Amino acid sequence: MIRQGVSLVLSAALTRATAGALRAKAPGGRERWERKNYAGRNVQLYAGPASALAVAVGAGRVSPAAGVAVAVAGICGAYDDIAGADDARRGFRAHLRALRDGEVTSGAVKLFGISAAGLVAGAFLKERPLDRLLAGVVIAGAAHFVNLVDVRPGRAAASVLVLGAPGLLRAGAGAGIAAAAMGAAAAVLPDDLGERAMIGDTGAHALGAALGAAVVAGNGRAGLVAHAAAVVAAAVYGDKVSERVRVLGGT
């Protein structure tokens, strides 16, 4: 538990330090780092890349493959935060329909980019072909799930803390990766809940990918099957909700 504690504290400290540095410099201008949340309040986006960087570094210290998957998830999320900021389409089917019509949306880039990163990480974390495939599904699915629940202040970060806690009790790499994710989530939670900051797709996907990597590192075949089924079910349900919102004219 001492190692997990160290990883958690280091990840939290790096998140806070990076967010502070970004806030001080505001690369590209402060307006680029501001968004309106669901209630129309102005919030800052510094927490997203800060948490993504911290959890990628923390996961990478334990498993380079997991660190790369987390970093790619964060980068894909950042691309969607920037390129897809004004895109009202939600859900996999909406982006796949656009792809069928010849339009490559930021959501499609995110979908395929994170899925590919998950499969590559799975190939390094597991030995058997089926386990590698399941690992890819779990990592990509967990990244999507955390982003899916990020609809109100603090929900994504709180979900990471709740879902990551059991992983701390496991021995091995999974515990260290879970600790890194929880440290970053704990660091951004106060500002997120206070509606001063939001983690956006950048932070949500990175934190989710780290949770998935922790599950992969700490579970065998049975655990992978159970978690893969859970994230696929969550994705299907979330897609149906997104489709219903679209039909009713929401965003």
Wavefront OBJ file of the C-alpha trace (Angstrom):
o trace
v 0.000 0.000 0.000
v 2.965 2.327 0.506
v 3.776 2.246 -3.198
v 0.178 2.940 -4.109
v 0.139 5.860 -1.694
v 3.284 7.324 -3.214
v 1.902 6.957 -6.742
v -1.367 8.597 -5.709
v 0.358 11.574 -4.058
v 2.815 12.077 -6.924
v 0.023 11.966 -9.508
v -2.042 14.470 -7.536
v 0.935 16.796 -7.102
v 1.858 16.674 -10.788
v -1.754 17.385 -11.754
v -1.926 20.444 -9.518
v 1.479 21.716 -10.615
v 0.712 21.307 -14.322
v -2.696 22.955 -13.999
v -1.083 25.874 -12.189
v 1.574 26.247 -14.865
v -0.993 26.166 -17.666
v -3.167 28.692 -15.855
v -0.210 31.047 -15.467
v 0.907 30.799 -19.110
v -2.451 30.154 -20.850
v -0.874 29.026 -24.162
v -2.796 30.446 -27.110
v -4.721 32.927 -24.982
v -7.052 32.544 -22.016
v -10.181 32.407 -24.158
v -8.956 29.123 -25.654
v -9.015 27.611 -22.167
v -12.554 28.593 -21.288
v -15.859 26.844 -21.915
v -19.409 27.157 -20.704
v -20.649 24.217 -18.679
v -24.142 22.713 -18.642
v -25.413 25.608 -16.503
v -23.897 28.308 -18.710
v -21.098 29.149 -16.269
v -17.571 29.865 -17.512
v -15.144 27.120 -16.490
v -11.470 26.527 -17.251
v -10.008 23.572 -19.123
v -6.579 23.441 -17.486
v -7.545 20.424 -15.384
v -8.029 18.246 -18.467
v -4.501 18.200 -19.917
v -3.008 18.431 -16.427
v -4.749 15.268 -15.239
v -4.064 13.500 -18.546
v -0.338 14.237 -18.323
v -0.108 13.202 -14.692
v -1.940 9.914 -15.111
v 0.011 9.076 -18.286
v 3.283 9.624 -16.428
v 2.054 7.721 -13.381
v 0.763 4.783 -15.393
v 3.897 4.819 -17.548
v 6.098 4.444 -14.468
v 4.334 1.173 -13.775
v 3.737 -0.039 -17.344
v 5.022 1.814 -20.430
v 2.268 0.225 -22.542
v -0.412 1.526 -20.177
v 1.212 4.958 -20.170
v 1.140 5.140 -23.960
v -2.521 4.067 -24.084
v -3.438 6.746 -21.530
v -1.454 9.391 -23.413
v -3.126 8.523 -26.740
v -6.553 8.591 -25.089
v -5.793 12.045 -23.710
v -4.529 13.319 -27.063
v -7.610 12.015 -28.881
v -9.795 13.608 -26.243
v -7.949 16.915 -26.628
v -8.501 16.817 -30.375
v -12.221 16.339 -29.796
v -12.274 19.148 -27.219
v -10.818 21.503 -29.832
v -12.097 20.278 -33.198
v -15.449 19.019 -31.967
v -16.305 21.857 -29.596
v -19.204 23.015 -31.771
v -20.311 19.579 -32.984
v -23.689 18.679 -31.470
v -23.522 15.036 -32.593
v -23.295 12.506 -29.774
v -22.886 8.742 -29.688
v -20.989 6.251 -31.806
v -23.739 5.806 -34.365
v -23.881 9.514 -35.167
v -20.172 9.640 -35.891
v -20.221 6.365 -37.826
v -23.073 7.691 -39.967
v -21.002 10.771 -40.722
v -18.029 8.558 -41.601
v -20.228 6.534 -43.960
v -21.149 9.796 -45.670
v -17.492 10.684 -46.123
v -17.020 12.997 -43.129
v -14.318 12.164 -40.598
v -15.530 13.746 -37.367
v -13.434 14.350 -34.280
v -15.599 11.745 -32.558
v -14.613 9.140 -35.152
v -10.934 10.007 -34.716
v -11.383 9.556 -30.991
v -13.238 6.252 -31.386
v -10.664 4.615 -33.641
v -7.625 6.222 -32.034
v -8.440 5.119 -28.500
v -9.539 1.668 -29.677
v -6.241 1.170 -31.503
v -4.258 2.346 -28.483
v -6.175 -0.056 -26.252
v -5.475 -2.995 -28.538
v -1.774 -2.157 -28.731
v -1.541 -1.841 -24.955
v -3.431 -5.102 -24.571
v -0.914 -6.834 -26.828
v 1.852 -5.879 -24.383
v -0.078 -6.483 -21.180
v -1.461 -9.929 -22.059
v -0.052 -13.003 -23.777
v -2.985 -14.868 -25.320
v -4.798 -13.475 -28.390
v -8.260 -13.516 -26.812
v -6.980 -11.834 -23.650
v -5.304 -9.160 -25.768
v -8.565 -8.468 -27.579
v -10.512 -8.315 -24.324
v -7.879 -6.003 -22.871
v -8.298 -3.609 -25.782
v -12.065 -3.586 -25.292
v -11.712 -2.918 -21.563
v -9.241 -0.041 -21.972
v -11.161 1.683 -24.768
v -14.510 0.956 -23.135
v -13.421 2.330 -19.766
v -12.150 5.492 -21.460
v -15.528 5.921 -23.123
v -17.428 5.167 -19.925
v -15.742 7.866 -17.846
v -16.391 10.363 -20.629
v -19.996 9.165 -20.779
v -20.645 10.030 -17.124
v -18.937 13.420 -17.428
v -22.203 15.332 -17.806
v -22.270 17.195 -14.478
v -19.563 18.678 -12.230
v -17.422 16.103 -10.469
v -19.132 12.981 -11.786
v -16.229 11.719 -13.897
v -13.553 12.348 -11.273
v -15.720 10.877 -8.514
v -16.393 7.797 -10.646
v -12.651 7.269 -11.076
v -12.138 7.444 -7.314
v -14.947 4.972 -6.607
v -14.104 2.515 -9.380
v -10.348 2.747 -8.848
v -10.407 2.108 -5.095
v -10.803 -1.706 -5.290
v -7.772 -1.833 -7.571
v -5.567 -0.467 -4.784
v -6.060 -3.701 -2.871
v -4.601 -5.829 -5.657
v -0.932 -6.642 -5.887
v 1.107 -5.811 -8.961
v 0.927 -3.250 -11.730
v -2.837 -2.800 -11.598
v -2.652 -1.222 -8.149
v -0.041 1.314 -9.227
v -1.999 2.344 -12.307
v -5.208 2.678 -10.305
v -3.385 4.857 -7.762
v -2.117 7.165 -10.501
v -5.647 7.587 -11.875
v -7.090 8.236 -8.436
v -4.425 10.794 -7.573
v -5.150 12.833 -10.688
v -8.901 12.540 -10.126
v -8.603 13.637 -6.492
v -6.551 16.671 -7.530
v -9.149 17.976 -9.998
v -12.286 17.043 -8.053
v -12.563 20.169 -5.824
v -12.385 22.630 -8.747
v -14.629 20.396 -10.831
v -17.292 20.220 -8.124
v -16.958 23.947 -7.527
v -17.637 24.576 -11.238
v -14.341 26.407 -11.625
v -12.849 23.807 -13.953
v -13.809 20.871 -16.121
v -11.672 17.979 -17.304
v -13.320 17.709 -20.727
v -12.751 14.795 -23.070
v -8.998 15.175 -22.536
v -9.087 14.292 -18.866
v -12.069 11.949 -18.952
v -10.649 9.683 -21.636
v -7.182 9.607 -20.097
v -8.506 8.790 -16.623
v -10.844 6.157 -18.049
v -8.098 4.515 -20.079
v -5.984 4.330 -16.925
v -8.832 2.602 -15.071
v -9.126 0.140 -17.929
v -5.390 -0.526 -17.933
v -5.501 -1.125 -14.180
v -8.268 -3.688 -14.681
v -6.326 -5.397 -17.455
v -3.124 -5.566 -15.412
v -4.903 -6.963 -12.368
v -7.312 -9.500 -13.869
v -7.284 -12.813 -15.650
v -9.622 -14.100 -18.351
v -12.771 -14.190 -16.218
v -12.262 -10.651 -14.951
v -11.566 -9.355 -18.435
v -14.749 -10.935 -19.791
v -16.856 -9.445 -16.994
v -15.403 -5.962 -17.373
v -15.576 -6.073 -21.180
v -19.262 -7.000 -20.986
v -19.886 -4.148 -18.544
v -18.233 -1.428 -20.643
v -19.881 -2.647 -23.859
v -23.287 -2.591 -22.144
v -22.585 0.937 -20.879
v -21.585 2.048 -24.382
v -24.747 0.601 -25.941
v -26.952 2.211 -23.301
v -25.148 5.548 -23.656
v -25.537 5.463 -27.410
v -29.285 4.875 -27.076
v -29.574 7.819 -24.693
v -27.582 10.025 -27.056
v -29.798 9.001 -29.965
v -32.935 9.764 -27.963
v -31.592 13.208 -27.062
v -30.788 13.873 -30.724
v -34.267 12.883 -31.864
v -35.847 15.129 -29.238
v -33.738 18.019 -30.447
v -31.242 18.223 -27.598
v -27.444 18.187 -27.658
l 1 2 3 4 5 6 7 8 9 10 11 12 13 14 15 16 17 18 19 20 21 22 23 24 25 26 27 28 29 30 31 32 33 34 35 36 37 38 39 40 41 42 43 44 45 46 47 48 49 50 51 52 53 54 55 56 57 58 59 60 61 62 63 64 65 66 67 68 69 70 71 72 73 74 75 76 77 78 79 80 81 82 83 84 85 86 87 88 89 90 91 92 93 94 95 96 97 98 99 100 101 102 103 104 105 106 107 108 109 110 111 112 113 114 115 116 117 118 119 120 121 122 123 124 125 126 127 128 129 130 131 132 133 134 135 136 137 138 139 140 141 142 143 144 145 146 147 148 149 150 151 152 153 154 155 156 157 158 159 160 161 162 163 164 165 166 167 168 169 170 171 172 173 174 175 176 177 178 179 180 181 182 183 184 185 186 187 188 189 190 191 192 193 194 195 196 197 198 199 200 201 202 203 204 205 206 207 208 209 210 211 212 213 214 215 216 217 218 219 220 221 222 223 224 225 226 227 228 229 230 231 232 233 234 235 236 237 238 239 240 241 242 243 244 245 246 247 248 249 250 251
